[in-house]
């Protein structure tokens, strides 16, 4: 069974239950896994439907991930901060306590300084105990503008005062692609 380490990990339960005898071989990508599976008799891959189609593989099982709402996102990491272009986005990570209204209060400065937020996603952070009922949350946000733009700087300064943690992950030119 070929796949990328992360994909094998995300399907551990299904693989253990359905093909416990299969050797798990980590490769550089799920596309490479599909290519290897296509070349070798009695080989299989954990890969996307697109990779299966590209390599003319039969799909033996679908939706085998342990967490059905799992998604993989990709980021490009640069050695230097991006320069302002006038058509930029900035990605932020903020940590908030799980309290009524904390998100609304925290992001209010974006409206105050006319900074448009184009994406937000949250992830719970479990507390020290598995039974912690009020975990903190990490929020990833994209906002229009560069971190060096005055309105963005002012908004971020106020947001920082209202959350447990704020990290600027980077500013970069907006894509001309339609985003979903």
The 8 nearest C-alpha neighbors of each residue, nearest first, counted from 0:
[[1, 23, 43, 44, 22, 24, 21, 42],
 [2, 0, 44, 24, 32, 25, 23, 43],
 [3, 1, 32, 29, 45, 25, 26, 44],
 [2, 4, 28, 26, 25, 6, 29, 5],
 [5, 3, 7, 25, 6, 8, 2, 26],
 [4, 6, 8, 7, 3, 9, 2, 10],
 [7, 5, 9, 8, 3, 4, 2, 10],
 [8, 6, 4, 10, 5, 9, 11, 2],
 [7, 9, 5, 11, 6, 10, 4, 12],
 [8, 10, 6, 64, 7, 65, 11, 5],
 [11, 9, 64, 7, 65, 8, 13, 12],
 [10, 12, 8, 14, 13, 9, 7, 15],
 [13, 11, 15, 14, 10, 16, 65, 64],
 [14, 12, 16, 15, 10, 11, 63, 17],
 [13, 15, 18, 11, 17, 16, 12, 10],
 [16, 14, 19, 12, 13, 17, 18, 11],
 [15, 17, 13, 14, 19, 18, 12, 11],
 [18, 16, 14, 15, 13, 19, 12, 20],
 [19, 17, 14, 20, 21, 15, 16, 13],
 [18, 20, 15, 21, 16, 17, 14, 22],
 [19, 21, 18, 22, 15, 17, 14, 23],
 [22, 20, 18, 19, 0, 23, 14, 15],
 [21, 23, 0, 24, 20, 19, 1, 18],
 [22, 24, 0, 1, 21, 25, 7, 2],
 [25, 23, 1, 0, 22, 26, 2, 3],
 [26, 24, 3, 4, 2, 1, 23, 27],
 [27, 25, 3, 2, 28, 32, 24, 1],
 [26, 28, 3, 31, 25, 29, 2, 32],
 [29, 27, 3, 31, 30, 26, 32, 2],
 [28, 30, 32, 46, 2, 31, 3, 33],
 [31, 29, 33, 28, 32, 50, 34, 46],
 [30, 32, 34, 28, 29, 33, 35, 27],
 [33, 31, 29, 1, 2, 35, 30, 44],
 [34, 32, 36, 30, 31, 44, 35, 50],
 [33, 35, 31, 37, 32, 36, 54, 30],
 [36, 34, 32, 38, 37, 33, 39, 31],
 [37, 35, 42, 43, 33, 39, 38, 34],
 [36, 38, 34, 35, 39, 54, 33, 56],
 [39, 37, 35, 36, 34, 40, 42, 33],
 [40, 38, 36, 42, 37, 35, 41, 43],
 [39, 41, 42, 38, 36, 37, 43, 35],
 [40, 42, 39, 43, 36, 0, 37, 38],
 [43, 41, 36, 40, 39, 0, 44, 37],
 [44, 42, 0, 36, 1, 41, 45, 33],
 [45, 43, 1, 0, 32, 33, 2, 46],
 [44, 46, 2, 1, 29, 6, 7, 43],
 [47, 45, 29, 44, 50, 33, 30, 48],
 [46, 48, 50, 49, 51, 45, 29, 30],
 [47, 49, 51, 50, 52, 46, 58, 53],
 [50, 48, 52, 47, 51, 53, 46, 54],
 [51, 49, 53, 47, 52, 48, 30, 33],
 [50, 52, 56, 48, 54, 49, 53, 55],
 [53, 51, 55, 49, 50, 54, 56, 48],
 [52, 54, 50, 51, 55, 49, 56, 33],
 [53, 55, 51, 52, 56, 37, 34, 50],
 [56, 54, 52, 53, 51, 57, 37, 50],
 [57, 55, 51, 54, 52, 58, 37, 33],
 [56, 58, 59, 55, 51, 52, 60, 54],
 [59, 57, 60, 56, 51, 61, 48, 52],
 [58, 60, 57, 61, 43, 56, 44, 45],
 [61, 59, 58, 63, 62, 57, 45, 13],
 [60, 62, 63, 59, 58, 64, 48, 47],
 [61, 63, 64, 60, 67, 65, 10, 66],
 [62, 64, 61, 13, 10, 65, 60, 14],
 [63, 65, 10, 9, 66, 62, 67, 13],
 [64, 66, 10, 9, 12, 67, 63, 11],
 [65, 67, 64, 69, 68, 9, 10, 63],
 [68, 66, 69, 64, 65, 62, 63, 70],
 [69, 67, 66, 70, 64, 65, 71, 62],
 [70, 68, 66, 67, 71, 64, 9, 65],
 [71, 69, 68, 72, 67, 66, 73, 9],
 [72, 70, 73, 69, 5, 6, 74, 68],
 [73, 71, 70, 74, 69, 75, 120, 139],
 [72, 74, 71, 75, 76, 70, 5, 28],
 [75, 73, 76, 72, 77, 71, 168, 169],
 [74, 76, 77, 73, 78, 169, 171, 72],
 [75, 77, 74, 78, 79, 169, 168, 80],
 [78, 76, 79, 75, 80, 81, 169, 74],
 [77, 79, 76, 80, 81, 75, 169, 82],
 [80, 78, 77, 81, 82, 76, 169, 170],
 [81, 79, 82, 169, 77, 78, 170, 171],
 [82, 80, 171, 170, 79, 83, 169, 172],
 [81, 83, 84, 80, 171, 170, 145, 172],
 [84, 82, 85, 145, 81, 87, 147, 171],
 [83, 85, 86, 87, 172, 82, 171, 145],
 [84, 86, 83, 87, 144, 145, 172, 148],
 [87, 85, 84, 173, 172, 144, 88, 83],
 [88, 86, 172, 144, 173, 145, 171, 85],
 [87, 89, 143, 144, 170, 142, 171, 173],
 [88, 90, 170, 142, 169, 141, 145, 144],
 [91, 89, 141, 168, 169, 140, 167, 170],
 [92, 90, 167, 140, 168, 139, 166, 141],
 [91, 93, 139, 166, 138, 165, 140, 167],
 [94, 92, 165, 138, 164, 137, 166, 91],
 [93, 95, 137, 164, 163, 136, 162, 138],
 [96, 94, 136, 162, 163, 135, 97, 93],
 [95, 97, 135, 98, 136, 134, 94, 101],
 [96, 98, 135, 133, 134, 95, 136, 99],
 [99, 97, 101, 96, 100, 95, 133, 102],
 [98, 100, 101, 97, 102, 103, 96, 104],
 [99, 101, 103, 102, 104, 98, 105, 97],
 [100, 102, 104, 98, 103, 99, 105, 95],
 [103, 101, 105, 104, 100, 106, 95, 99],
 [102, 104, 100, 105, 106, 101, 107, 99],
 [105, 103, 101, 107, 102, 106, 100, 161],
 [104, 106, 102, 161, 158, 103, 107, 101],
 [105, 107, 108, 103, 104, 109, 102, 158],
 [106, 108, 109, 104, 110, 105, 103, 111],
 [109, 107, 111, 154, 110, 106, 112, 157],
 [110, 108, 114, 107, 112, 154, 111, 106],
 [109, 111, 113, 108, 112, 107, 114, 115],
 [110, 112, 108, 109, 113, 107, 154, 114],
 [111, 113, 109, 110, 114, 150, 154, 108],
 [114, 112, 110, 111, 109, 115, 150, 108],
 [115, 113, 109, 112, 110, 143, 116, 151],
 [114, 116, 143, 142, 113, 117, 109, 110],
 [115, 117, 142, 141, 118, 143, 114, 140],
 [116, 118, 141, 142, 115, 143, 119, 140],
 [119, 117, 141, 140, 116, 120, 142, 139],
 [118, 120, 140, 139, 138, 141, 121, 117],
 [119, 121, 139, 138, 140, 118, 122, 137],
 [122, 120, 138, 137, 136, 139, 123, 119],
 [121, 123, 137, 136, 138, 124, 120, 139],
 [124, 122, 136, 135, 134, 125, 137, 121],
 [123, 125, 135, 136, 134, 126, 122, 137],
 [126, 124, 134, 123, 127, 129, 131, 135],
 [125, 127, 128, 134, 131, 124, 129, 135],
 [126, 128, 129, 125, 131, 130, 134, 124],
 [129, 127, 130, 131, 126, 125, 132, 134],
 [128, 130, 131, 127, 126, 125, 132, 134],
 [129, 131, 128, 132, 126, 127, 125, 133],
 [132, 130, 128, 126, 129, 133, 134, 125],
 [133, 131, 130, 134, 126, 129, 125, 128],
 [134, 132, 131, 97, 135, 126, 96, 98],
 [135, 133, 125, 126, 124, 97, 123, 132],
 [134, 136, 96, 124, 97, 95, 123, 133],
 [137, 135, 123, 95, 124, 122, 94, 138],
 [136, 138, 94, 122, 121, 93, 123, 95],
 [139, 137, 121, 93, 120, 92, 94, 140],
 [138, 140, 92, 120, 119, 91, 121, 93],
 [141, 139, 119, 91, 118, 90, 138, 92],
 [140, 142, 90, 118, 117, 89, 116, 91],
 [143, 141, 116, 89, 88, 115, 117, 144],
 [142, 144, 88, 115, 87, 114, 116, 89],
 [143, 145, 87, 88, 89, 142, 151, 148],
 [144, 146, 147, 148, 87, 170, 89, 88],
 [145, 147, 148, 151, 152, 170, 89, 144],
 [146, 148, 145, 149, 152, 151, 83, 144],
 [149, 147, 145, 151, 146, 150, 152, 144],
 [148, 150, 152, 151, 153, 147, 146, 154],
 [151, 149, 153, 152, 112, 148, 154, 114],
 [150, 152, 154, 148, 149, 153, 146, 155],
 [151, 153, 149, 155, 150, 154, 146, 156],
 [154, 152, 156, 150, 151, 155, 149, 157],
 [153, 155, 108, 151, 157, 156, 109, 152],
 [154, 156, 158, 152, 157, 153, 159, 151],
 [155, 157, 153, 159, 154, 158, 152, 160],
 [158, 156, 160, 154, 159, 155, 108, 153],
 [157, 159, 155, 161, 105, 160, 156, 154],
 [160, 158, 156, 157, 161, 162, 165, 155],
 [159, 161, 157, 158, 162, 156, 163, 105],
 [162, 160, 158, 105, 159, 157, 163, 104],
 [161, 163, 95, 164, 159, 160, 94, 105],
 [162, 164, 94, 95, 161, 165, 96, 93],
 [163, 165, 94, 93, 162, 159, 166, 95],
 [166, 164, 93, 159, 92, 94, 167, 162],
 [167, 165, 92, 91, 168, 93, 164, 90],
 [166, 168, 91, 169, 90, 92, 165, 89],
 [169, 167, 90, 91, 166, 92, 170, 89],
 [168, 170, 167, 90, 89, 171, 80, 91],
 [169, 171, 89, 145, 88, 81, 146, 90],
 [170, 172, 81, 87, 88, 173, 89, 169],
 [173, 171, 87, 86, 88, 84, 174, 170],
 [174, 172, 87, 88, 86, 171, 175, 143],
 [173, 175, 176, 172, 177, 178, 87, 86],
 [174, 176, 173, 177, 178, 172, 86, 87],
 [177, 175, 174, 178, 173, 179, 172, 86],
 [176, 178, 175, 179, 174, 173, 117, 118],
 [179, 177, 176, 174, 175, 117, 118, 173],
 [178, 177, 118, 176, 117, 119, 174, 175]]
